[in-house]
């Protein structure tokens, strides 16, 4: 009888997490939304700020390529510590990206390439961290 009552209380008050709740909590713990100092190598060298926004496991981002020359856009899915997705350049060219985050989600490194081809360059980045004065 005590075990049945305990099971009923746990079920009623939601003391047991379902896998989807656990997954959502893990993703929320490591939200990568923010500004990232980024260096991209390959066809051209890009050093600038990448703005990322994460909602659940979906990430979108943008970076001004060169003053007045357009915006790089990206979108992807964060799975664990890896972001896999697609990018679109200001001239309409497209490709893929892979970012691998460090354990504290304050930096990443990765690769990028044109659609369906081998890697064309590398990406390294560190998140702007808030400081208190």
PyMOL commands that set and color helices and strands:
alter all, ss='L'
color gray80, all
select helices_A, chain A and resi 2-13+19-29
alter helices_A, ss='H'
color red, helices_A
select strands_A, chain A and resi 34-40+46-55+58-64+71-79+82-88+94-101+107-114+121-127
alter strands_A, ss='S'
color yellow, strands_A
deselect
rebuild
show_as cartoon
